[in-house]
Amino acid sequence: MIPFIVGAIAGALAVRTVQRTSVRGKLPAIPVGRVKEGLRDATLASLNSIEHSSARLRQRIERPAPVESDAVTPDVAPAAVAPSSDEPQA
């Protein structure tokens, strides 16, 4: 509850300060058309990346599983079997 109260007080003080000072005249004017164009470009870029990643994922999912043959040879040679400790060594 305390953070809410502190935030409300800070917000009220910020609004009063902005109303008392002439901040609007000091800020540079940014053309709305330029902002809209930048936002549109960023949106298109993100949508294109989503489209490409979903296409790659779709290709990965749709690929058929490789066919395995019955006689599969292992890539690794079998480990050498050490003689058991019960047998006498020569």
PDB file of N, CA, C and O in Angstrom:
ATOM      1  N   MET A   1       0.829  -1.187   0.000  1.00  0.00           N
ATOM      2  CA  MET A   1       0.000   0.000   0.000  1.00  0.00           C
ATOM      3  C   MET A   1       0.874   1.252   0.000  1.00  0.00           C
ATOM      4  O   MET A   1       0.522   2.263  -0.608  1.00  0.00           O
ATOM      5  N   ILE A   2       2.005   1.179   0.679  1.00  0.00           N
ATOM      6  CA  ILE A   2       2.895   2.342   0.754  1.00  0.00           C
ATOM      7  C   ILE A   2       3.448   2.706  -0.621  1.00  0.00           C
ATOM      8  O   ILE A   2       3.472   3.893  -0.947  1.00  0.00           O
ATOM      9  N   PRO A   3       3.898   1.750  -1.456  1.00  0.00           N
ATOM     10  CA  PRO A   3       4.376   2.135  -2.788  1.00  0.00           C
ATOM     11  C   PRO A   3       3.297   2.822  -3.625  1.00  0.00           C
ATOM     12  O   PRO A   3       3.603   3.723  -4.407  1.00  0.00           O
ATOM     13  N   PHE A   4       2.039   2.406  -3.469  1.00  0.00           N
ATOM     14  CA  PHE A   4       0.953   3.040  -4.203  1.00  0.00           C
ATOM     15  C   PHE A   4       0.798   4.499  -3.779  1.00  0.00           C
ATOM     16  O   PHE A   4       0.635   5.381  -4.621  1.00  0.00           O
ATOM     17  N   ILE A   5       0.848   4.745  -2.489  1.00  0.00           N
ATOM     18  CA  ILE A   5       0.691   6.111  -1.970  1.00  0.00           C
ATOM     19  C   ILE A   5       1.857   6.988  -2.421  1.00  0.00           C
ATOM     20  O   ILE A   5       1.661   8.126  -2.846  1.00  0.00           O
ATOM     21  N   VAL A   6       3.072   6.446  -2.325  1.00  0.00           N
ATOM     22  CA  VAL A   6       4.251   7.212  -2.744  1.00  0.00           C
ATOM     23  C   VAL A   6       4.174   7.504  -4.238  1.00  0.00           C
ATOM     24  O   VAL A   6       4.517   8.607  -4.662  1.00  0.00           O
ATOM     25  N   GLY A   7       3.734   6.547  -5.041  1.00  0.00           N
ATOM     26  CA  GLY A   7       3.601   6.755  -6.485  1.00  0.00           C
ATOM     27  C   GLY A   7       2.555   7.804  -6.814  1.00  0.00           C
ATOM     28  O   GLY A   7       2.751   8.621  -7.714  1.00  0.00           O
ATOM     29  N   ALA A   8       1.438   7.786  -6.086  1.00  0.00           N
ATOM     30  CA  ALA A   8       0.386   8.779  -6.315  1.00  0.00           C
ATOM     31  C   ALA A   8       0.878  10.179  -5.975  1.00  0.00           C
ATOM     32  O   ALA A   8       0.584  11.135  -6.693  1.00  0.00           O
ATOM     33  N   ILE A   9       1.619  10.300  -4.890  1.00  0.00           N
ATOM     34  CA  ILE A   9       2.158  11.605  -4.503  1.00  0.00           C
ATOM     35  C   ILE A   9       3.182  12.087  -5.533  1.00  0.00           C
ATOM     36  O   ILE A   9       3.174  13.255  -5.924  1.00  0.00           O
ATOM     37  N   ALA A  10       4.063  11.183  -5.970  1.00  0.00           N
ATOM     38  CA  ALA A  10       5.066  11.553  -6.963  1.00  0.00           C
ATOM     39  C   ALA A  10       4.401  11.957  -8.274  1.00  0.00           C
ATOM     40  O   ALA A  10       4.849  12.902  -8.922  1.00  0.00           O
ATOM     41  N   GLY A  11       3.345  11.262  -8.675  1.00  0.00           N
ATOM     42  CA  GLY A  11       2.624  11.609  -9.898  1.00  0.00           C
ATOM     43  C   GLY A  11       1.962  12.968  -9.787  1.00  0.00           C
ATOM     44  O   GLY A  11       1.998  13.759 -10.730  1.00  0.00           O
ATOM     45  N   ALA A  12       1.357  13.242  -8.638  1.00  0.00           N
ATOM     46  CA  ALA A  12       0.707  14.538  -8.440  1.00  0.00           C
ATOM     47  C   ALA A  12       1.731  15.669  -8.487  1.00  0.00           C
ATOM     48  O   ALA A  12       1.483  16.717  -9.082  1.00  0.00           O
ATOM     49  N   LEU A  13       2.877  15.449  -7.856  1.00  0.00           N
ATOM     50  CA  LEU A  13       3.928  16.479  -7.896  1.00  0.00           C
ATOM     51  C   LEU A  13       4.459  16.682  -9.313  1.00  0.00           C
ATOM     52  O   LEU A  13       4.746  17.813  -9.707  1.00  0.00           O
ATOM     53  N   ALA A  14       4.591  15.618 -10.069  1.00  0.00           N
ATOM     54  CA  ALA A  14       5.076  15.735 -11.442  1.00  0.00           C
ATOM     55  C   ALA A  14       4.081  16.510 -12.306  1.00  0.00           C
ATOM     56  O   ALA A  14       4.483  17.342 -13.120  1.00  0.00           O
ATOM     57  N   VAL A  15       2.791  16.242 -12.133  1.00  0.00           N
ATOM     58  CA  VAL A  15       1.770  16.961 -12.898  1.00  0.00           C
ATOM     59  C   VAL A  15       1.783  18.433 -12.541  1.00  0.00           C
ATOM     60  O   VAL A  15       1.685  19.279 -13.430  1.00  0.00           O
ATOM     61  N   ARG A  16       1.900  18.758 -11.273  1.00  0.00           N
ATOM     62  CA  ARG A  16       1.954  20.168 -10.853  1.00  0.00           C
ATOM     63  C   ARG A  16       3.177  20.869 -11.424  1.00  0.00           C
ATOM     64  O   ARG A  16       3.094  22.015 -11.863  1.00  0.00           O
ATOM     65  N   THR A  17       4.314  20.178 -11.418  1.00  0.00           N
ATOM     66  CA  THR A  17       5.540  20.783 -11.935  1.00  0.00           C
ATOM     67  C   THR A  17       5.425  21.047 -13.433  1.00  0.00           C
ATOM     68  O   THR A  17       5.845  22.103 -13.908  1.00  0.00           O
ATOM     69  N   VAL A  18       4.868  20.113 -14.170  1.00  0.00           N
ATOM     70  CA  VAL A  18       4.706  20.289 -15.616  1.00  0.00           C
ATOM     71  C   VAL A  18       3.728  21.424 -15.898  1.00  0.00           C
ATOM     72  O   VAL A  18       3.936  22.186 -16.842  1.00  0.00           O
ATOM     73  N   GLN A  19       2.685  21.552 -15.118  1.00  0.00           N
ATOM     74  CA  GLN A  19       1.712  22.616 -15.326  1.00  0.00           C
ATOM     75  C   GLN A  19       2.315  23.983 -15.022  1.00  0.00           C
ATOM     76  O   GLN A  19       1.976  24.963 -15.685  1.00  0.00           O
ATOM     77  N   ARG A  20       3.180  24.066 -14.057  1.00  0.00           N
ATOM     78  CA  ARG A  20       3.770  25.350 -13.669  1.00  0.00           C
ATOM     79  C   ARG A  20       4.847  25.823 -14.646  1.00  0.00           C
ATOM     80  O   ARG A  20       4.994  27.023 -14.878  1.00  0.00           O
ATOM     81  N   THR A  21       5.588  24.894 -15.208  1.00  0.00           N
ATOM     82  CA  THR A  21       6.665  25.278 -16.124  1.00  0.00           C
ATOM     83  C   THR A  21       6.166  25.176 -17.562  1.00  0.00           C
ATOM     84  O   THR A  21       5.201  24.475 -17.867  1.00  0.00           O
ATOM     85  N   SER A  22       6.844  25.887 -18.408  1.00  0.00           N
ATOM     86  CA  SER A  22       6.461  25.831 -19.824  1.00  0.00           C
ATOM     87  C   SER A  22       7.365  24.836 -20.543  1.00  0.00           C
ATOM     88  O   SER A  22       8.284  25.219 -21.267  1.00  0.00           O
ATOM     89  N   VAL A  23       7.091  23.580 -20.332  1.00  0.00           N
ATOM     90  CA  VAL A  23       7.890  22.514 -20.923  1.00  0.00           C
ATOM     91  C   VAL A  23       7.573  22.359 -22.406  1.00  0.00           C
ATOM     92  O   VAL A  23       8.443  21.993 -23.197  1.00  0.00           O
ATOM     93  N   ARG A  24       6.355  22.632 -22.773  1.00  0.00           N
ATOM     94  CA  ARG A  24       5.935  22.412 -24.160  1.00  0.00           C
ATOM     95  C   ARG A  24       6.730  23.255 -25.142  1.00  0.00           C
ATOM     96  O   ARG A  24       6.989  22.802 -26.257  1.00  0.00           O
ATOM     97  N   GLY A  25       7.117  24.436 -24.778  1.00  0.00           N
ATOM     98  CA  GLY A  25       7.878  25.292 -25.682  1.00  0.00           C
ATOM     99  C   GLY A  25       9.322  24.850 -25.813  1.00  0.00           C
ATOM    100  O   GLY A  25       9.973  25.177 -26.805  1.00  0.00           O
ATOM    101  N   LYS A  26       9.834  24.124 -24.848  1.00  0.00           N
ATOM    102  CA  LYS A  26      11.237  23.714 -24.853  1.00  0.00           C
ATOM    103  C   LYS A  26      11.473  22.391 -25.555  1.00  0.00           C
ATOM    104  O   LYS A  26      12.604  22.114 -25.955  1.00  0.00           O
ATOM    105  N   LEU A  27      10.450  21.561 -25.722  1.00  0.00           N
ATOM    106  CA  LEU A  27      10.611  20.274 -26.370  1.00  0.00           C
ATOM    107  C   LEU A  27      10.635  20.444 -27.886  1.00  0.00           C
ATOM    108  O   LEU A  27       9.874  21.246 -28.427  1.00  0.00           O
ATOM    109  N   PRO A  28      11.492  19.706 -28.574  1.00  0.00           N
ATOM    110  CA  PRO A  28      11.520  19.809 -30.033  1.00  0.00           C
ATOM    111  C   PRO A  28      10.259  19.185 -30.637  1.00  0.00           C
ATOM    112  O   PRO A  28       9.752  18.176 -30.148  1.00  0.00           O
ATOM    113  N   ALA A  29       9.777  19.793 -31.686  1.00  0.00           N
ATOM    114  CA  ALA A  29       8.585  19.275 -32.347  1.00  0.00           C
ATOM    115  C   ALA A  29       8.994  18.154 -33.293  1.00  0.00           C
ATOM    116  O   ALA A  29       9.843  18.341 -34.164  1.00  0.00           O
ATOM    117  N   ILE A  30       8.386  16.996 -33.115  1.00  0.00           N
ATOM    118  CA  ILE A  30       8.659  15.847 -33.969  1.00  0.00           C
ATOM    119  C   ILE A  30       7.449  15.659 -34.868  1.00  0.00           C
ATOM    120  O   ILE A  30       6.325  15.535 -34.381  1.00  0.00           O
ATOM    121  N   PRO A  31       7.667  15.636 -36.171  1.00  0.00           N
ATOM    122  CA  PRO A  31       6.516  15.470 -37.071  1.00  0.00           C
ATOM    123  C   PRO A  31       5.841  14.113 -36.854  1.00  0.00           C
ATOM    124  O   PRO A  31       6.503  13.081 -36.745  1.00  0.00           O
ATOM    125  N   VAL A  32       4.528  14.143 -36.796  1.00  0.00           N
ATOM    126  CA  VAL A  32       3.759  12.932 -36.534  1.00  0.00           C
ATOM    127  C   VAL A  32       3.942  11.934 -37.677  1.00  0.00           C
ATOM    128  O   VAL A  32       3.985  10.727 -37.436  1.00  0.00           O
ATOM    129  N   GLY A  33       4.049  12.406 -38.889  1.00  0.00           N
ATOM    130  CA  GLY A  33       4.218  11.519 -40.036  1.00  0.00           C
ATOM    131  C   GLY A  33       5.498  10.715 -39.942  1.00  0.00           C
ATOM    132  O   GLY A  33       5.520   9.538 -40.303  1.00  0.00           O
ATOM    133  N   ARG A  34       6.559  11.333 -39.462  1.00  0.00           N
ATOM    134  CA  ARG A  34       7.837  10.634 -39.316  1.00  0.00           C
ATOM    135  C   ARG A  34       7.763   9.560 -38.233  1.00  0.00           C
ATOM    136  O   ARG A  34       8.342   8.483 -38.377  1.00  0.00           O
ATOM    137  N   VAL A  35       7.059   9.854 -37.167  1.00  0.00           N
ATOM    138  CA  VAL A  35       6.882   8.878 -36.091  1.00  0.00           C
ATOM    139  C   VAL A  35       6.057   7.694 -36.586  1.00  0.00           C
ATOM    140  O   VAL A  35       6.384   6.540 -36.308  1.00  0.00           O
ATOM    141  N   LYS A  36       4.992   7.985 -37.318  1.00  0.00           N
ATOM    142  CA  LYS A  36       4.151   6.910 -37.859  1.00  0.00           C
ATOM    143  C   LYS A  36       4.940   6.041 -38.826  1.00  0.00           C
ATOM    144  O   LYS A  36       4.798   4.818 -38.819  1.00  0.00           O
ATOM    145  N   GLU A  37       5.772   6.663 -39.657  1.00  0.00           N
ATOM    146  CA  GLU A  37       6.577   5.909 -40.623  1.00  0.00           C
ATOM    147  C   GLU A  37       7.573   4.992 -39.908  1.00  0.00           C
ATOM    148  O   GLU A  37       7.749   3.839 -40.303  1.00  0.00           O
ATOM    149  N   GLY A  38       8.220   5.499 -38.864  1.00  0.00           N
ATOM    150  CA  GLY A  38       9.154   4.680 -38.095  1.00  0.00           C
ATOM    151  C   GLY A  38       8.464   3.517 -37.415  1.00  0.00           C
ATOM    152  O   GLY A  38       8.986   2.402 -37.397  1.00  0.00           O
ATOM    153  N   LEU A  39       7.299   3.772 -36.860  1.00  0.00           N
ATOM    154  CA  LEU A  39       6.528   2.717 -36.208  1.00  0.00           C
ATOM    155  C   LEU A  39       6.071   1.670 -37.220  1.00  0.00           C
ATOM    156  O   LEU A  39       6.109   0.472 -36.941  1.00  0.00           O
ATOM    157  N   ARG A  40       5.639   2.127 -38.394  1.00  0.00           N
ATOM    158  CA  ARG A  40       5.210   1.202 -39.446  1.00  0.00           C
ATOM    159  C   ARG A  40       6.380   0.330 -39.901  1.00  0.00           C
ATOM    160  O   ARG A  40       6.219  -0.876 -40.087  1.00  0.00           O
ATOM    161  N   ASP A  41       7.562   0.938 -40.081  1.00  0.00           N
ATOM    162  CA  ASP A  41       8.742   0.171 -40.499  1.00  0.00           C
ATOM    163  C   ASP A  41       9.131  -0.882 -39.456  1.00  0.00           C
ATOM    164  O   ASP A  41       9.456  -2.018 -39.802  1.00  0.00           O
ATOM    165  N   ALA A  42       9.096  -0.501 -38.207  1.00  0.00           N
ATOM    166  CA  ALA A  42       9.442  -1.449 -37.136  1.00  0.00           C
ATOM    167  C   ALA A  42       8.428  -2.591 -37.077  1.00  0.00           C
ATOM    168  O   ALA A  42       8.802  -3.742 -36.855  1.00  0.00           O
ATOM    169  N   THR A  43       7.160  -2.279 -37.274  1.00  0.00           N
ATOM    170  CA  THR A  43       6.120  -3.310 -37.258  1.00  0.00           C
ATOM    171  C   THR A  43       6.298  -4.277 -38.417  1.00  0.00           C
ATOM    172  O   THR A  43       6.194  -5.490 -38.237  1.00  0.00           O
ATOM    173  N   LEU A  44       6.568  -3.745 -39.610  1.00  0.00           N
ATOM    174  CA  LEU A  44       6.776  -4.607 -40.773  1.00  0.00           C
ATOM    175  C   LEU A  44       7.999  -5.506 -40.595  1.00  0.00           C
ATOM    176  O   LEU A  44       7.966  -6.681 -40.962  1.00  0.00           O
ATOM    177  N   ALA A  45       9.066  -4.962 -40.037  1.00  0.00           N
ATOM    178  CA  ALA A  45      10.270  -5.768 -39.820  1.00  0.00           C
ATOM    179  C   ALA A  45       9.996  -6.903 -38.839  1.00  0.00           C
ATOM    180  O   ALA A  45      10.441  -8.031 -39.055  1.00  0.00           O
ATOM    181  N   SER A  46       9.277  -6.615 -37.775  1.00  0.00           N
ATOM    182  CA  SER A  46       8.991  -7.672 -36.795  1.00  0.00           C
ATOM    183  C   SER A  46       8.043  -8.712 -37.376  1.00  0.00           C
ATOM    184  O   SER A  46       8.202  -9.902 -37.106  1.00  0.00           O
ATOM    185  N   LEU A  47       7.060  -8.290 -38.167  1.00  0.00           N
ATOM    186  CA  LEU A  47       6.149  -9.253 -38.787  1.00  0.00           C
ATOM    187  C   LEU A  47       6.877 -10.135 -39.799  1.00  0.00           C
ATOM    188  O   LEU A  47       6.584 -11.326 -39.909  1.00  0.00           O
ATOM    189  N   ASN A  48       7.828  -9.555 -40.541  1.00  0.00           N
ATOM    190  CA  ASN A  48       8.614 -10.353 -41.491  1.00  0.00           C
ATOM    191  C   ASN A  48       9.461 -11.388 -40.767  1.00  0.00           C
ATOM    192  O   ASN A  48       9.562 -12.530 -41.215  1.00  0.00           O
ATOM    193  N   SER A  49      10.061 -11.007 -39.668  1.00  0.00           N
ATOM    194  CA  SER A  49      10.879 -11.978 -38.936  1.00  0.00           C
ATOM    195  C   SER A  49      10.019 -13.091 -38.343  1.00  0.00           C
ATOM    196  O   SER A  49      10.442 -14.247 -38.310  1.00  0.00           O
ATOM    197  N   ILE A  50       8.828 -12.761 -37.880  1.00  0.00           N
ATOM    198  CA  ILE A  50       7.917 -13.789 -37.368  1.00  0.00           C
ATOM    199  C   ILE A  50       7.501 -14.721 -38.496  1.00  0.00           C
ATOM    200  O   ILE A  50       7.430 -15.935 -38.305  1.00  0.00           O
ATOM    201  N   GLU A  51       7.226 -14.161 -39.672  1.00  0.00           N
ATOM    202  CA  GLU A  51       6.817 -14.976 -40.820  1.00  0.00           C
ATOM    203  C   GLU A  51       7.932 -15.941 -41.231  1.00  0.00           C
ATOM    204  O   GLU A  51       7.672 -17.114 -41.501  1.00  0.00           O
ATOM    205  N   HIS A  52       9.167 -15.450 -41.277  1.00  0.00           N
ATOM    206  CA  HIS A  52      10.289 -16.306 -41.677  1.00  0.00           C
ATOM    207  C   HIS A  52      10.567 -17.396 -40.637  1.00  0.00           C
ATOM    208  O   HIS A  52      10.843 -18.540 -40.997  1.00  0.00           O
ATOM    209  N   SER A  53      10.496 -17.048 -39.371  1.00  0.00           N
ATOM    210  CA  SER A  53      10.759 -18.060 -38.343  1.00  0.00           C
ATOM    211  C   SER A  53       9.661 -19.116 -38.317  1.00  0.00           C
ATOM    212  O   SER A  53       9.947 -20.291 -38.086  1.00  0.00           O
ATOM    213  N   SER A  54       8.416 -18.722 -38.548  1.00  0.00           N
ATOM    214  CA  SER A  54       7.344 -19.718 -38.571  1.00  0.00           C
ATOM    215  C   SER A  54       7.462 -20.605 -39.807  1.00  0.00           C
ATOM    216  O   SER A  54       7.123 -21.787 -39.742  1.00  0.00           O
ATOM    217  N   ALA A  55       7.933 -20.067 -40.929  1.00  0.00           N
ATOM    218  CA  ALA A  55       8.125 -20.894 -42.121  1.00  0.00           C
ATOM    219  C   ALA A  55       9.236 -21.917 -41.890  1.00  0.00           C
ATOM    220  O   ALA A  55       9.110 -23.073 -42.294  1.00  0.00           O
ATOM    221  N   ARG A  56      10.326 -21.493 -41.239  1.00  0.00           N
ATOM    222  CA  ARG A  56      11.407 -22.443 -40.942  1.00  0.00           C
ATOM    223  C   ARG A  56      10.927 -23.529 -39.990  1.00  0.00           C
ATOM    224  O   ARG A  56      11.272 -24.699 -40.158  1.00  0.00           O
ATOM    225  N   LEU A  57      10.141 -23.155 -39.004  1.00  0.00           N
ATOM    226  CA  LEU A  57       9.609 -24.133 -38.054  1.00  0.00           C
ATOM    227  C   LEU A  57       8.652 -25.095 -38.749  1.00  0.00           C
ATOM    228  O   LEU A  57       8.657 -26.294 -38.468  1.00  0.00           O
ATOM    229  N   ARG A  58       7.832 -24.570 -39.652  1.00  0.00           N
ATOM    230  CA  ARG A  58       6.896 -25.412 -40.388  1.00  0.00           C
ATOM    231  C   ARG A  58       7.655 -26.426 -41.245  1.00  0.00           C
ATOM    232  O   ARG A  58       7.255 -27.587 -41.325  1.00  0.00           O
ATOM    233  N   GLN A  59       8.752 -25.995 -41.889  1.00  0.00           N
ATOM    234  CA  GLN A  59       9.557 -26.925 -42.688  1.00  0.00           C
ATOM    235  C   GLN A  59      10.180 -27.999 -41.806  1.00  0.00           C
ATOM    236  O   GLN A  59      10.242 -29.165 -42.194  1.00  0.00           O
ATOM    237  N   ARG A  60      10.632 -27.618 -40.645  1.00  0.00           N
ATOM    238  CA  ARG A  60      11.247 -28.569 -39.731  1.00  0.00           C
ATOM    239  C   ARG A  60      10.234 -29.601 -39.251  1.00  0.00           C
ATOM    240  O   ARG A  60      10.570 -30.775 -39.102  1.00  0.00           O
ATOM    241  N   ILE A  61       9.011 -29.178 -39.012  1.00  0.00           N
ATOM    242  CA  ILE A  61       7.967 -30.084 -38.528  1.00  0.00           C
ATOM    243  C   ILE A  61       7.487 -31.007 -39.642  1.00  0.00           C
ATOM    244  O   ILE A  61       7.229 -32.185 -39.394  1.00  0.00           O
ATOM    245  N   GLU A  62       7.362 -30.494 -40.866  1.00  0.00           N
ATOM    246  CA  GLU A  62       6.799 -31.266 -41.965  1.00  0.00           C
ATOM    247  C   GLU A  62       7.782 -32.254 -42.577  1.00  0.00           C
ATOM    248  O   GLU A  62       7.357 -33.122 -43.340  1.00  0.00           O
ATOM    249  N   ARG A  63       9.068 -32.164 -42.281  1.00  0.00           N
ATOM    250  CA  ARG A  63      10.039 -33.103 -42.831  1.00  0.00           C
ATOM    251  C   ARG A  63       9.741 -34.510 -42.346  1.00  0.00           C
ATOM    252  O   ARG A  63       9.479 -34.717 -41.162  1.00  0.00           O
ATOM    253  N   PRO A  64       9.779 -35.490 -43.264  1.00  0.00           N
ATOM    254  CA  PRO A  64       9.551 -36.866 -42.812  1.00  0.00           C
ATOM    255  C   PRO A  64      10.742 -37.356 -41.998  1.00  0.00           C
ATOM    256  O   PRO A  64      11.880 -36.944 -42.223  1.00  0.00           O
ATOM    257  N   ALA A  65      10.462 -38.226 -41.067  1.00  0.00           N
ATOM    258  CA  ALA A  65      11.524 -38.791 -40.229  1.00  0.00           C
ATOM    259  C   ALA A  65      12.394 -39.698 -41.086  1.00  0.00           C
ATOM    260  O   ALA A  65      11.872 -40.377 -41.971  1.00  0.00           O
ATOM    261  N   PRO A  66      13.692 -39.734 -40.857  1.00  0.00           N
ATOM    262  CA  PRO A  66      14.562 -40.594 -41.661  1.00  0.00           C
ATOM    263  C   PRO A  66      14.206 -42.063 -41.439  1.00  0.00           C
ATOM    264  O   PRO A  66      13.898 -42.485 -40.324  1.00  0.00           O
ATOM    265  N   VAL A  67      14.257 -42.836 -42.541  1.00  0.00           N
ATOM    266  CA  VAL A  67      13.920 -44.253 -42.487  1.00  0.00           C
ATOM    267  C   VAL A  67      15.099 -45.012 -41.909  1.00  0.00           C
ATOM    268  O   VAL A  67      16.225 -44.883 -42.388  1.00  0.00           O
ATOM    269  N   GLU A  68      14.838 -45.803 -40.879  1.00  0.00           N
ATOM    270  CA  GLU A  68      15.899 -46.581 -40.246  1.00  0.00           C
ATOM    271  C   GLU A  68      15.848 -48.005 -40.770  1.00  0.00           C
ATOM    272  O   GLU A  68      14.776 -48.603 -40.857  1.00  0.00           O
ATOM    273  N   SER A  69      17.010 -48.549 -41.118  1.00  0.00           N
ATOM    274  CA  SER A  69      17.051 -49.929 -41.600  1.00  0.00           C
ATOM    275  C   SER A  69      17.190 -50.873 -40.410  1.00  0.00           C
ATOM    276  O   SER A  69      17.524 -50.456 -39.301  1.00  0.00           O
ATOM    277  N   ASP A  70      16.924 -52.160 -40.666  1.00  0.00           N
ATOM    278  CA  ASP A  70      17.001 -53.150 -39.593  1.00  0.00           C
ATOM    279  C   ASP A  70      18.435 -53.385 -39.145  1.00  0.00           C
ATOM    280  O   ASP A  70      18.692 -53.568 -37.955  1.00  0.00           O
ATOM    281  N   ALA A  71      19.363 -53.382 -40.081  1.00  0.00           N
ATOM    282  CA  ALA A  71      20.770 -53.637 -39.750  1.00  0.00           C
ATOM    283  C   ALA A  71      21.477 -52.303 -39.562  1.00  0.00           C
ATOM    284  O   ALA A  71      22.117 -51.790 -40.480  1.00  0.00           O
ATOM    285  N   VAL A  72      21.357 -51.764 -38.398  1.00  0.00           N
ATOM    286  CA  VAL A  72      21.994 -50.488 -38.098  1.00  0.00           C
ATOM    287  C   VAL A  72      23.356 -50.761 -37.501  1.00  0.00           C
ATOM    288  O   VAL A  72      23.483 -51.490 -36.517  1.00  0.00           O
ATOM    289  N   THR A  73      24.370 -50.174 -38.101  1.00  0.00           N
ATOM    290  CA  THR A  73      25.717 -50.340 -37.558  1.00  0.00           C
ATOM    291  C   THR A  73      26.005 -49.168 -36.648  1.00  0.00           C
ATOM    292  O   THR A  73      25.763 -48.024 -37.031  1.00  0.00           O
ATOM    293  N   PRO A  74      26.503 -49.411 -35.479  1.00  0.00           N
ATOM    294  CA  PRO A  74      26.780 -48.306 -34.562  1.00  0.00           C
ATOM    295  C   PRO A  74      27.968 -47.487 -35.060  1.00  0.00           C
ATOM    296  O   PRO A  74      28.888 -48.015 -35.686  1.00  0.00           O
ATOM    297  N   ASP A  75      27.929 -46.193 -34.770  1.00  0.00           N
ATOM    298  CA  ASP A  75      29.015 -45.300 -35.156  1.00  0.00           C
ATOM    299  C   ASP A  75      30.222 -45.487 -34.255  1.00  0.00           C
ATOM    300  O   ASP A  75      31.340 -45.145 -34.643  1.00  0.00           O
ATOM    301  N   VAL A  76      30.021 -46.017 -33.071  1.00  0.00           N
ATOM    302  CA  VAL A  76      31.092 -46.170 -32.097  1.00  0.00           C
ATOM    303  C   VAL A  76      31.426 -47.653 -31.975  1.00  0.00           C
ATOM    304  O   VAL A  76      30.538 -48.502 -31.903  1.00  0.00           O
ATOM    305  N   ALA A  77      32.700 -47.942 -31.955  1.00  0.00           N
ATOM    306  CA  ALA A  77      33.122 -49.335 -31.805  1.00  0.00           C
ATOM    307  C   ALA A  77      32.760 -49.818 -30.405  1.00  0.00           C
ATOM    308  O   ALA A  77      32.798 -49.036 -29.455  1.00  0.00           O
ATOM    309  N   PRO A  78      32.406 -51.103 -30.262  1.00  0.00           N
ATOM    310  CA  PRO A  78      32.065 -51.597 -28.924  1.00  0.00           C
ATOM    311  C   PRO A  78      33.283 -51.553 -28.008  1.00  0.00           C
ATOM    312  O   PRO A  78      34.415 -51.748 -28.451  1.00  0.00           O
ATOM    313  N   ALA A  79      33.042 -51.304 -26.764  1.00  0.00           N
ATOM    314  CA  ALA A  79      34.133 -51.205 -25.789  1.00  0.00           C
ATOM    315  C   ALA A  79      34.761 -52.579 -25.572  1.00  0.00           C
ATOM    316  O   ALA A  79      34.078 -53.603 -25.597  1.00  0.00           O
ATOM    317  N   ALA A  80      36.062 -52.577 -25.361  1.00  0.00           N
ATOM    318  CA  ALA A  80      36.759 -53.835 -25.104  1.00  0.00           C
ATOM    319  C   ALA A  80      36.332 -54.364 -23.743  1.00  0.00           C
ATOM    320  O   ALA A  80      36.221 -53.609 -22.778  1.00  0.00           O
ATOM    321  N   VAL A  81      36.094 -55.669 -23.677  1.00  0.00           N
ATOM    322  CA  VAL A  81      35.636 -56.287 -22.436  1.00  0.00           C
ATOM    323  C   VAL A  81      36.869 -56.657 -21.623  1.00  0.00           C
ATOM    324  O   VAL A  81      37.732 -57.401 -22.088  1.00  0.00           O
ATOM    325  N   ALA A  82      36.940 -56.143 -20.435  1.00  0.00           N
ATOM    326  CA  ALA A  82      38.069 -56.459 -19.555  1.00  0.00           C
ATOM    327  C   ALA A  82      37.819 -57.816 -18.916  1.00  0.00           C
ATOM    328  O   ALA A  82      36.673 -58.137 -18.598  1.00  0.00           O
ATOM    329  N   PRO A  83      38.856 -58.622 -18.717  1.00  0.00           N
ATOM    330  CA  PRO A  83      38.660 -59.924 -18.073  1.00  0.00           C
ATOM    331  C   PRO A  83      38.172 -59.722 -16.646  1.00  0.00           C
ATOM    332  O   PRO A  83      38.549 -58.769 -15.964  1.00  0.00           O
ATOM    333  N   SER A  84      37.331 -60.639 -16.221  1.00  0.00           N
ATOM    334  CA  SER A  84      36.791 -60.507 -14.863  1.00  0.00           C
ATOM    335  C   SER A  84      37.889 -60.769 -13.840  1.00  0.00           C
ATOM    336  O   SER A  84      38.883 -61.432 -14.136  1.00  0.00           O
ATOM    337  N   SER A  85      37.704 -60.262 -12.681  1.00  0.00           N
ATOM    338  CA  SER A  85      38.736 -60.394 -11.646  1.00  0.00           C
ATOM    339  C   SER A  85      38.787 -61.810 -11.060  1.00  0.00           C
ATOM    340  O   SER A  85      39.729 -62.138 -10.338  1.00  0.00           O
ATOM    341  N   ASP A  86      37.795 -62.650 -11.356  1.00  0.00           N
ATOM    342  CA  ASP A  86      37.792 -64.018 -10.842  1.00  0.00           C
ATOM    343  C   ASP A  86      38.794 -64.915 -11.577  1.00  0.00           C
ATOM    344  O   ASP A  86      39.324 -65.869 -11.009  1.00  0.00           O
ATOM    345  N   GLU A  87      39.041 -64.591 -12.840  1.00  0.00           N
ATOM    346  CA  GLU A  87      39.958 -65.422 -13.622  1.00  0.00           C
ATOM    347  C   GLU A  87      41.407 -65.031 -13.320  1.00  0.00           C
ATOM    348  O   GLU A  87      41.711 -63.844 -13.209  1.00  0.00           O
ATOM    349  N   PRO A  88      42.283 -65.993 -13.188  1.00  0.00           N
ATOM    350  CA  PRO A  88      43.696 -65.668 -12.947  1.00  0.00           C
ATOM    351  C   PRO A  88      44.323 -65.091 -14.215  1.00  0.00           C
ATOM    352  O   PRO A  88      44.066 -65.557 -15.325  1.00  0.00           O
ATOM    353  N   GLN A  89      45.130 -64.095 -14.025  1.00  0.00           N
ATOM    354  CA  GLN A  89      45.806 -63.487 -15.157  1.00  0.00           C
ATOM    355  C   GLN A  89      47.190 -64.072 -15.283  1.00  0.00           C
ATOM    356  O   GLN A  89      47.841 -64.353 -14.277  1.00  0.00           O
ATOM    357  N   ALA A  90      47.653 -64.261 -16.522  1.00  0.00           N
ATOM    358  CA  ALA A  90      48.942 -64.882 -16.741  1.00  0.00           C
ATOM    359  C   ALA A  90      50.062 -63.899 -16.780  1.00  0.00           C
ATOM    360  O   ALA A  90      51.217 -64.285 -16.960  1.00  0.00           O
TER     361      ALA A  90
END
